[in-house]
Amino acid sequence: MRARTVAAPTNDHDVKMQLRKFREPICLFGEGPAERRDRLKIILARKEVEEGISANDIVSGAREDDDRDFRDGQVKETFYTEGPDELKTARLWIAEYSLPRAKSRTMIAKRKQAELETYIAKKEAKLKEYETAIKEGREIPEEDIEDTRMDEDNETEQEHNRFMDKAGKYRNLDLSSSQIGDARPISGCSFSPDGQFLATSSWSGVAKIWSMPSCDLKFTLYGHAERLTDAKFHPQFDSAAVGNTEGKGKVVAAATSSADLKVKLWSNDSFRDIGTLEGHAGRVCRIGFHPSGRYLGTTSFDKTWRMWDLETQQELLCQEGHSRALYNLAFQVDGALVASAGLDAICRVWDLRTGRSIMTLQGHVKQILGLDFNPDGVKIATGSDDNTIKLWDLRKRKAYYTMPAHPNLVSAVKYSSCGDFLISSSYDRTCKIWNLRNFTAIKTLSGHDEKVMCVDFAPAGDLVVSASYDRTFKVWSTE
């Protein structure tokens, strides 16, 4: 009777494994799965009586023994390859570069948070005092009411005023100029660090440098044999050195990537070709400079992202980790972390000081195309083919908000310099500016005839540029 109530595995394979563990025949002549399970029940019931423990404990103990045997039989080996000495030197240099910046950033963030909490506590105490006075029928002095109004000397209120001023300007953002950028679709666009120049990349294999905000063509960069995928300015790009042939001939001003598997570097004086980075086995997609300007990150359809030393023009790191093509990457403002995202719908965060993948951000159901780090260093925005934008908090290791952004895929996302606003571009032919304090779209930029491929904020926040499949780029101004 006891055998009927014994809990035994229902899977026939598990039943056979248990019988083998008890040194019993796993199959008798004419025996089916049901009879085999009944036989195991009888054996377990007998062992319960003999050993004085439950059948569940007996089965669990057998499974633990199996797991232990499996682990003991495994061959332990490293799944990575050793990097060159130059990579170790680079990791140490990045650690020395990033730690003081991270310390300064966190101290400022803590100070602002403390001031905000003090400000809120003070206001709540005043409001509670007035509420009590009203209930008791007492009159509130006029000078006390004045104290609750905006204090222009308070840093919290000053920051709020700046935010409201920017929000108002972005609501009034209007088309300033529209320029035919090339004979073929424009794949990428980015402002220079001072906002005086704009770089565009095109499927014709040509990159162009434009002056802002006049949109006058200054330089045309030839050198790639295939369509371009991105163009970025160096973080220390010097506008004053453009046209000056003395002293800046070998200083990198910009980089371009192409489907010809190459990345080219261009000089600061006259945008001459001063180097080619080769190594990817698939077409190169988006690129990004390390905040220090010393390194360059590249992504590719060969499922890897790579880091290059711009001084030696040598590859330092070839990093795997994605199951499908890699499309975009973004460096943290401190320079310690880099995020990568691609067609596997996953965003990974890497620590450049150790080489470890410290976080995997999963949530999108389709490929990720847009990616950017917030200037606060702890948040990431991703735009996907599932038409949504996800906002991630690295401290919580998860998405804290998902915005149904566009009716078509999101091709690019970019934070403003203050981090309170985000702009997105989409194949629905529009761009949208988002208020990240209440997650609402405050402005929709319409005007392109085809899908928008890329978008960027000017560093000062007064201009926005969008590049489109319709072969034009448009500049939107707050003035």
C-alpha atoms as one frame of an Amber mdcrd trajectory, in Angstrom:
protein
   0.000   0.000   0.000   2.856   2.400   0.819   4.217   2.085  -2.750   1.055
   3.684  -4.147   1.657   6.964  -2.282   5.389   7.265  -3.000   6.296  10.230
  -5.232   8.387   8.947  -8.120   9.629  10.714 -11.269   7.143  10.711 -14.145
   9.665  11.076 -16.947  10.705   7.634 -18.215  14.313   8.733 -18.668  14.480
   9.908 -15.034  12.921   6.627 -13.891  15.635   4.661 -15.709  18.361   6.840
 -14.209  17.004   6.222 -10.693  16.856   2.473 -11.283  20.422   2.513 -12.548
  21.480   4.442  -9.444  19.956   1.716  -7.269  21.766  -0.930  -9.376  18.473
  -2.330 -10.650  17.716  -3.399 -14.251  16.446  -0.373 -16.139  14.158  -2.516
 -18.297  12.584  -5.952 -17.866  11.193  -8.096 -20.647   7.744  -6.856 -21.682
   7.904  -3.916 -19.254   6.498  -0.537 -20.311   7.026   2.956 -18.792   4.064
   2.601 -16.401   5.224  -0.792 -15.082   8.786   0.514 -14.777   7.600   3.456
 -12.680   5.568   1.119 -10.434   8.674  -1.005  -9.915  10.636   2.118  -8.918
   7.885   3.032  -6.437   8.177  -0.385  -4.774  11.958   0.006  -4.509  11.618
   3.506  -3.016   9.010   2.301  -0.499  11.323  -0.515   0.578  14.253   1.878
   0.993  12.079   4.218   3.069  11.570   1.407   5.562  15.197   0.259   5.500
  16.876   3.688   5.703  14.228   5.603   7.631  14.115   8.593   5.249  11.497
   9.764   2.785  11.447   8.804  -0.879  11.879  12.468  -1.865  15.133  12.678
   0.111  16.339   9.449  -1.463  15.658  10.754  -4.987  17.188  14.175  -4.194
  20.300  12.521  -2.796  20.674  10.446  -5.939  20.363  13.552  -8.101  22.983
  15.387  -6.051  25.330  12.435  -6.507  24.722  12.584 -10.265  25.435  16.321
 -10.332  28.600  15.824  -8.289  29.796  13.091 -10.616  29.073  15.325 -13.591
  30.971  18.247 -12.087  33.913  16.056 -11.147  34.093  14.785 -14.704  34.116
  18.233 -16.249  37.311  19.657 -17.678  38.014  23.095 -16.287  39.366  25.517
 -18.866  39.319  29.243 -19.492  36.891  30.531 -22.110  38.927  33.632 -22.919
  42.256  34.322 -24.534  45.002  36.390 -22.998  45.293  39.919 -24.317  48.489
  41.707 -25.296  50.539  43.767 -22.866  49.221  46.893 -24.585  45.685  45.956
 -23.489  46.801  45.610 -19.864  48.465  49.008 -20.083  45.286  50.471 -21.582
  43.118  49.001 -18.808  45.368  50.494 -16.132  45.348  53.850 -17.900  41.538
  53.804 -18.187  41.265  53.000 -14.469  43.479  55.967 -13.564  41.510  58.177
 -15.944  38.021  57.119 -14.867  38.266  56.851 -11.068  38.784  60.587 -10.341
  36.008  61.463 -12.801  33.658  58.942 -11.197  34.470  60.292  -7.736  33.762
  63.860  -8.825  30.507  62.864 -10.544  29.184  60.913  -7.547  30.088  63.701
  -5.113  28.148  66.226  -7.205  25.188  63.842  -7.472  25.158  63.258  -3.694
  25.338  66.984  -2.982  22.437  67.708  -5.339  20.381  64.901  -3.817  21.022
  66.187  -0.292  20.042  69.725  -1.323  16.882  68.424  -2.976  15.862  66.438
   0.112  16.492  69.461   2.357  14.512  71.694   0.009  11.552  69.286  -0.101
  11.560  68.796   3.677  11.568  72.567   4.220   8.665  73.114   1.815   6.630
  70.255   3.290   7.141  71.568   6.820   5.965  75.043   5.771   2.901  73.679
   3.989   2.000  71.546   7.003   2.341  74.591   9.241   0.017  76.611   6.989
  -2.490  73.757   6.860  -2.602  73.671  10.653  -3.006  77.458  10.797  -5.920
  77.362   8.346  -7.666  74.630  10.325  -7.270  76.657  13.529  -8.470  79.836
  11.819  -5.206  81.724  12.320  -4.019  84.309   9.807  -0.804  83.573   7.885
   1.617  86.545   7.782   2.408  87.881   4.301   6.167  87.506   4.839   5.705
  83.776   5.540   3.809  83.356   2.278   6.656  85.089   0.449   9.077  82.510
   1.896   7.227  79.676   0.121   7.578  81.280  -3.283  10.463  80.692  -5.662
  13.869  81.445  -4.185  16.082  82.493  -7.077  19.245  81.925  -5.027  18.405
  78.292  -4.292  20.371  75.899  -6.527  17.501  73.397  -6.733  15.122  76.069
  -7.989  17.758  77.433 -10.361  18.136  73.979 -11.893  14.364  73.678 -12.174
  14.211  77.065 -13.911  16.880  75.966 -16.396  14.933  72.780 -17.081  11.692
  74.683 -17.678  13.512  77.131 -19.950  14.930  74.298 -22.068  11.578  72.528
 -22.184   9.987  75.717 -23.491  12.669  76.107 -26.151  12.311  72.514 -27.325
   8.545  72.939 -27.589   9.200  75.853 -29.947  11.840  73.991 -31.970  11.374
  74.755 -35.655  12.998  73.868 -38.965  15.951  76.172 -39.590  17.394  74.701
 -42.785  17.152  71.660 -45.033  20.146  70.583 -47.084  20.595  67.919 -49.758
  23.596  66.144 -48.306  24.436  63.620 -51.004  23.221  61.729 -54.050  22.438
  58.682 -51.903  20.835  58.198 -48.451  22.579  59.754 -45.450  23.334  57.120
 -42.825  24.815  59.159 -39.985  25.302  62.658 -38.594  27.065  64.161 -35.584
  27.987  67.597 -34.257  31.529  68.585 -33.351  32.191  69.096 -29.605  31.859
  72.877 -29.976  28.850  72.662 -32.307  30.521  74.630 -35.110  30.747  71.713
 -37.549  28.582  68.793 -38.625  29.786  65.483 -40.080  27.539  63.395 -42.328
  28.109  59.931 -43.790  26.441  58.640 -46.924  25.793  55.425 -48.792  27.797
  56.881 -51.678  30.953  56.162 -49.650  31.623  59.855 -49.006  31.644  61.807
 -45.740  31.165  65.567 -45.623  31.980  68.295 -43.116  29.559  71.221 -42.899
  29.756  74.506 -40.996  26.929  75.205 -38.564  24.400  76.741 -38.607  24.949
  78.012 -42.168  25.215  74.446 -43.608  28.082  75.418 -45.926  30.093  72.476
 -47.237  33.705  72.728 -46.012  35.320  69.340 -46.704  34.501  66.190 -48.658
  36.199  63.031 -47.401  36.983  60.349 -49.987  38.657  57.045 -49.224  36.107
  54.307 -48.628  35.152  51.789 -51.301  31.687  51.008 -49.918  28.757  52.828
 -48.306  29.475  54.657 -45.063  27.688  53.718 -41.864  28.810  56.420 -39.415
  30.928  59.547 -38.900  32.033  60.921 -35.533  34.162  63.845 -34.326  37.016
  63.378 -31.876  36.153  64.620 -28.327  39.120  67.038 -28.437  38.441  68.274
 -31.959  39.827  71.804 -32.341  37.787  74.027 -34.662  40.456  76.729 -34.566
  43.013  74.328 -36.059  40.938  73.604 -39.172  42.781  75.011 -42.166  45.986
  75.518 -40.172  48.646  73.217 -41.636  51.068  73.727 -38.740  50.974  71.440
 -35.723  47.724  69.496 -36.217  48.594  67.397 -39.272  48.640  64.082 -37.420
  46.000  64.813 -34.788  42.763  62.864 -35.281  39.756  65.088 -35.925  37.145
  62.530 -36.971  36.570  58.891 -37.867  34.325  57.234 -40.438  33.163  53.616
 -40.716  32.097  51.707 -43.785  30.730  48.477 -45.184  34.181  47.920 -46.731
  35.212  46.582 -43.258  37.435  49.615 -42.594  37.519  52.637 -40.313  39.376
  55.725 -41.494  40.899  58.509 -39.405  41.007  62.117 -40.614  43.406  64.911
 -39.613  42.446  68.033 -37.682  44.105  70.512 -40.038  42.548  69.669 -43.407
  40.680  66.372 -42.876  43.299  64.310 -44.688  43.319  60.517 -44.466  45.914
  59.735 -41.774  45.150  56.113 -40.979  43.031  53.042 -41.630  41.886  50.576
 -38.973  41.349  47.080 -40.355  40.405  43.856 -38.607  36.644  43.358 -38.686
  35.344  40.413 -40.719  31.929  41.992 -41.337  30.726  45.441 -42.262  31.445
  48.051 -39.611  28.375  49.750 -38.129  28.373  52.514 -35.517  31.547  53.840
 -33.906  32.308  55.881 -30.796  35.255  57.681 -29.223  36.302  57.052 -25.641
  35.771  60.264 -23.581  39.543  60.633 -23.266  39.907  60.645 -27.050  42.684
  58.085 -26.806  40.641  55.068 -27.930  37.995  54.289 -30.528  35.253  51.665
 -30.278  33.768  50.002 -33.364  30.890  47.561 -33.874  30.430  45.122 -36.707
  28.277  42.471 -38.300  30.987  39.944 -37.352  29.308  39.894 -33.872  32.196
  41.684 -32.155  33.093  45.150 -30.962  36.697  46.261 -30.970  38.757  48.899
 -29.223  41.629  50.639 -30.999  44.532  52.727 -29.747  44.504  55.903 -31.847
  48.129  56.744 -31.058  49.481  53.484 -32.472  46.430  52.706 -34.660  46.540
  49.136 -33.352  43.708  46.883 -32.237  43.745  46.392 -28.464  40.623  44.308
 -27.931  38.299  42.104 -29.964  35.299  41.432 -27.726  32.696  38.763 -28.392
  29.514  38.303 -26.383  26.585  38.798 -28.753  24.878  36.036 -30.701  24.030
  38.200 -33.700  25.402  41.237 -35.509  26.519  44.107 -33.283  25.145  47.496
 -34.304  25.879  50.213 -31.738  27.975  51.107 -28.713  28.246  54.007 -26.275
  30.877  54.987 -23.706  30.039  56.169 -20.213  31.045  59.747 -19.408  33.654
  58.548 -16.868  35.264  56.297 -19.467  35.032  53.201 -17.251  32.116  51.463
 -18.970  30.935  50.810 -22.494  27.544  49.501 -23.591  27.039  47.427 -26.735
  23.794  46.447 -28.452  22.806  44.677 -31.617  20.440  42.511 -33.567  20.135
  39.927 -30.759  17.907  42.416 -28.840  20.375  42.466 -25.926  22.410  45.315
 -24.467  25.572  44.396 -22.579  27.550  46.663 -20.279  31.311  46.068 -20.095
  33.875  47.263 -17.571  36.871  48.454 -19.587  39.128  48.239 -16.533  38.617
  44.500 -16.071  37.188  43.347 -19.389  34.169  41.764 -17.712  30.578  41.884
 -18.903  29.048  43.284 -15.727  25.436  43.536 -16.853  23.046  42.137 -19.452
  19.991  44.279 -20.175  17.193  42.188 -21.650  13.675  43.359 -22.429  13.394
  44.298 -26.085  11.747  41.721 -28.320  13.466  42.856 -31.519  16.857  44.187
 -32.568  18.339  47.241 -30.839  19.530  50.036 -33.136  19.696  53.134 -30.916
  21.901  53.363 -27.820  23.203  56.184 -25.636  24.588  56.766 -22.132  23.034
  59.474 -19.977  25.518  62.185 -18.874  24.757  61.202 -15.256  26.674  57.956
 -15.910  24.086  55.579 -14.437  21.320  55.470 -17.051  21.113  54.088 -20.587
  18.535  54.564 -23.339  17.945  51.950 -26.042  15.766  52.219 -29.144  14.530
  49.104 -30.884  12.814  47.594 -33.884   9.915  46.824 -31.507   9.032  50.573
 -31.733   9.869  51.251 -28.081  12.508  53.111 -26.108  13.637  51.561 -22.849
  15.300  53.573 -20.100  17.645  51.526 -17.916  19.061  52.278 -14.470  22.384
  50.500 -13.948  22.013  50.790 -10.171  18.783  48.763 -10.295  20.039  46.585
 -13.164  16.709  46.849 -14.974  14.533  49.092 -17.133  12.708  51.693 -15.073
  10.483  52.899 -17.919   9.393  51.779 -21.384   8.084  54.367 -23.824   5.959
  53.291 -26.825   7.815  55.849 -28.894   6.962  55.492 -32.593   4.686  53.486
 -34.911   7.823  52.190 -36.655  11.304  51.116 -35.576  13.473  53.517 -33.550
  16.705  54.084 -35.473  18.608  56.311 -33.013  18.387  57.860 -29.540  20.443
  60.707 -28.091  20.486  62.401 -24.673  20.741  66.154 -24.305  23.818  67.521
 -22.527  21.812  68.012 -19.304  20.373  64.480 -19.437  16.774  65.617 -18.866
  15.724  65.280 -22.506  16.027  62.558 -25.113  15.587  62.746 -28.865  14.659
  59.752 -30.994  14.489  59.177 -34.738  12.354  56.612 -36.486  11.466  55.026
 -39.787   8.069  56.722 -39.420   9.836  59.824 -40.896   9.760  61.795 -37.646
  11.915  62.665 -34.660  10.565  63.195 -31.154  11.937  65.064 -28.157  11.064
  63.492 -24.811  10.803  65.047 -21.373  12.403  62.401 -19.146  10.893  63.799
 -15.951   7.385  62.794 -16.973   8.185  60.593 -20.024   6.110  62.591 -22.491
   6.884  63.739 -26.027   7.069  67.535 -25.978   7.829  67.994 -29.682   7.497
  65.977 -32.893   9.753  67.024 -35.771   8.143  66.236 -39.121   9.420  67.114
 -42.561  11.443  64.244 -43.989  10.029  62.370 -46.980  11.668  59.070 -46.032
  12.780  57.205 -42.919  15.085  59.063 -40.541  18.394  57.240 -40.091  20.142
  59.277 -37.383  19.718  62.276 -35.085  21.942  64.373 -32.819  21.797  67.209
 -30.280  24.211  70.127 -30.536  26.352  70.345 -27.361  24.746  73.668 -26.408
  21.294  72.179 -26.949  20.163  74.960 -29.297  20.273  72.861 -32.487  19.084
  69.415 -33.533  20.092  67.661 -36.750  18.352  64.722 -38.419  19.662  62.664
 -41.359  17.350  60.763 -43.648  17.039  58.182 -46.378  15.627  61.006 -48.541
  19.267  62.222 -48.996  18.781  65.341 -46.879  19.724  66.463 -43.409  17.605
  69.007 -41.579  18.682  71.436 -38.871  16.124  72.396 -36.241  16.681  75.496
 -34.128  15.278  76.776 -30.838  15.655  80.400 -31.976
